Amino acid sequence: MTFTLLSRTMCAATLVAACAVPARADSVASSASSAGSASSGSISDSIGGSSNSSNNDKRVAQGQYRVIDVAQTPGKDGSTRMTLQAAAGGDAPAFYLDVPDRALAERRVNSGELVQVNVRTYGYEFAHADTHRPFFLALQDDWYRELGSRQVTI
């Protein structure tokens, strides 16, 4: 196992453990551990271009986004689709974010609200803009694959 793969595996394991432990507001822990009860998914399964976008770009800029629509994700029970538009305006196209309903169990996100997107080494952190409390992590696909459970033979 190479050092890079070992390092990535250790980071992924730390991220999973951090997501299982509630974060404290006064914590000075890393951004991964501040995710608290945030749920996670892969970027390819979670982020997409809006229906009126000519491409399906998965890149998202850091900043605040206004939720312009909230609905059940088409074809996915137990998942909510949010359509987000950059709050600062400009010509950035809207995109959608599919989030498991369990990620929104503590607090829903409604149309008109602001969501803070933070770019992280592992992908994107989506948080409530008013509290900065993360509710979802969209992980780079290679990071997300590292989180999968594997049978170990001894």
Number of C-alpha atoms within 10 A of each C-alpha: 6 7 8 9 11 11 12 16 16 13 17 22 15 13 22 18 13 21 23 14 14 13 20 13 12 6 9 10 13 10 15 23 22 22 29 21 22 27 20 23 20 18 22 14 14 19 23 21 19 18 12 9 12 9 11 13 14 14 14 18 12 15 16 21 24 22 21 16 16 18 13 16 17 10 7 11 10 11 19 22 20 23 23 25 23 23 15 11 10 8 8 12 17 20 23 22 23 24 25 21 16 17 19 17 11 10 10 12 18 14 14 13 16 22 26 22 23 20 16 15 11 19 18 22 23 25 22 19 17 10 10 16 21 26 26 28 28 26 23 17 15 13 22 17 14 16 14 8 7 7 5 5 4 3
